[in-house]
């Protein structure tokens, strides 16, 4: 005869020892083993996988049968904390796991059946109406088979009913908020009455299989973010002792003999269950079915065992975690209490923390730069004066009074404070090092050495344009000019400051005048010897007196940059993104627990789409009806949803973005922009092309997994003016608005700022440059720059002086701007990757083609062709030679087009409602250094005018594959 398996020694199954044996198996063996093996934090013995913790309330119905209005149900309303979990390991999948819910109610004072006195009461339920064994003794045998004998299959073969119930318990649940839960065991309802409990969801379930390992947590979070969820708390009265046994947990009491009756509603209000500390609070709670009034105590041997086992498990867990084993007397507040704003102003802070002004050729017209991240477009023609000269862009600075926490309390201006502004601008490019490559990347060692510009000039001070500081105060203060600085003995105007009607500071830069002191022509993209330009940067400080008291002032910085030829466009990785990443990486800003789709994810897609107006490759790839239009209403409806139905769609999109840990030098991953180590032919390094910041990639990964805030509303519009922004947020919004229109790809060297901004040493606070000590005299630079100086306490990346930010940039800026194009390697693609299209367009929709698109009388095919036909933005620079192009740019950079927003045609099925069009396309005929038509071009121009033709060679036909900008590694990459 075959020997039976799972024979338990008699000494292990003594009468009345079941509770102790189960405690031994569940707690002393299994739970304590995990704790001793280093489980941190220590977990529960059962239902270990947490899906979420929510606060709520149990509201009793007004009409409850008198015989049921005992214990908990004698109250009108009780606060609740609810823990949803699965009876499986945290690293195992959710699918077909047994769900459990623990409910802790507050406000039930008095003795409990557990043998303690307190104010709480617990209910524990699972998503199946019965247990898989009848009694505690059977539970000992089952647990022994698995924990000691390691033979669950053998036990289940001998106990088919247990096997059947366990299989039934492994059901598919679409959501913990739409599942039904049963308390399984009987409970007293007074002394002579017994009942069972059930939770019924008011929301019908959608139980579709989902293979994502943590889909239940994701689903719970996103559902409660959207709205409240409610469960009917039901009671079933025992009416037949025979069919409704008290100690057979596998038997379901028939509803045909006693239907469930609702006594209350468990309400889980709309909430963010990921708020800091909420999950940890729920994990620290202990639940025990005996923590109820004596009149509602549970019944049966399994209940008796649970009393002991759950208490022992809670004790072991809390001791291992260093937590006191005390049931809370009051619930955790549902949300952090908001104390009244402290209105005591202790300090003044200047915002934006980094402001950006831009040069322009108009002598007297200017405008204020963006003050919100998503400003409304200006009307066509706005960026030029009547003579088609480019207006300067001013940076406006404001002062805010803050309390001791740094919270903005009030805006300070000429109406309520005495403010004197102090600004210093400088241009020290020609006295600094030339640009070869970003010095904070490994490839820098393979580039030519970084040496001083103008090494033959002995008097280095004559190369630095350092005008005296300027001051203004009061409302509508007259301009004070930075016009006494000199370059090689020649005065150079760097700009001016003034105040507006409220006393806010306005900083305007130069007029884009670049020149060489010896009459030489520019020959290269970044390091033209003998040249200067009039961009600049420097500290912005103020003295502030408010309410009769002088305030400490947190200073700011201003950068005067080249013009913005794509004023509505942002690159995929902006300067704000980069500086935010620096702050998060260095622990100065928190990483969002979950990214907002609207604030963190959507902008990436919108920027890819928006570059369609400045690059033909992005137009075909991400633009209107492009290959991958991520911003169409239909696509956004799916991408903005955290539903498990779209998890693979989200993951597929997220994985398209370049990741240096995975991707090599292929140009195919997004965002199709050149990187810091770009070279032609391609350098065999992932930095041949750009990558998003680590923070952006991390948020895309969270989004892909469904862990994000579903806050997309296609009908909402961001603030179009600073007045629409809450006062407390205005400072940060001003900074973000300024920096989101600055580039952070590629630092080669860049448009506004370059690679040093990646160093945390550059900042006194997030987005705020560290100022050099007053009176600081910087040491003279050595002839060759070495990376050893980057970490010096007072090195070039420490506290900054005027001119310290822009000194790393190209001189003059026009030569670099004219050199930064797209699709250098035409054998791969004529349009991508690209350099800086958001600021320096590559291909644009011309006014002529726009007029064809708008003429709805023309054939549709002709209009579609005109819409797709993008012209080279550099075309006005001519086609004589690369050298002539960069000198033409110096002389007439305002001839290049500004990409403006215009209304699209009415047939919206074929064209977008809004398009962006280059405002002009005026040829620049080859010029000499004085800005006149060059002698060798005069005859050609005169002949062309006489015969009615113009030179037709394309500016893009000029060979730039061999220019110095893209020949970065003449000796190859060093290994």
Beta strands, then each sheet from edge to edge (+ up, - down):
strand 1: 49-60
strand 2: 77-86
strand 3: 99-111
strand 4: 117-126
strand 5: 181-182
strand 6: 187-188
strand 7: 194-201
strand 8: 229-237
strand 9: 261-268
strand 10: 347-351
strand 11: 354-358
strand 12: 366-368
strand 13: 392-402
strand 14: 408-412
strand 15: 417-423
strand 16: 470-473
strand 17: 480-482
strand 18: 485-487
strand 19: 490-492
strand 20: 495-499
strand 21: 505-508
strand 22: 515-516
strand 23: 531-532
strand 24: 536-546
strand 25: 549-554
strand 26: 556-561
strand 27: 595-596
strand 28: 708-709
strand 29: 763-765
strand 30: 768-769
strand 31: 843-844
strand 32: 871-872
strand 33: 899-903
strand 34: 914-918
sheet 1: 4+ 3- 2+ 1- 9+ 8- 7+ 5-
sheet 2: 4+ 3- 2+ 1- 9+ 8- 7+ 6-
sheet 3: 11+ 26+ 24- 25+ 10+ 13- 12-
sheet 4: 11+ 26+ 24- 25+ 10+ 13- 14+
sheet 5: 11+ 26+ 24- 25+ 10+ 13- 21+ 20- 17+
sheet 6: 11+ 26+ 24- 15+ 16-
sheet 7: 18+ 19-
sheet 8: 22+ 23-
sheet 9: 27+ 28+
sheet 10: 29+ 30-
sheet 11: 31+ 32-
sheet 12: 33+ 34-
end
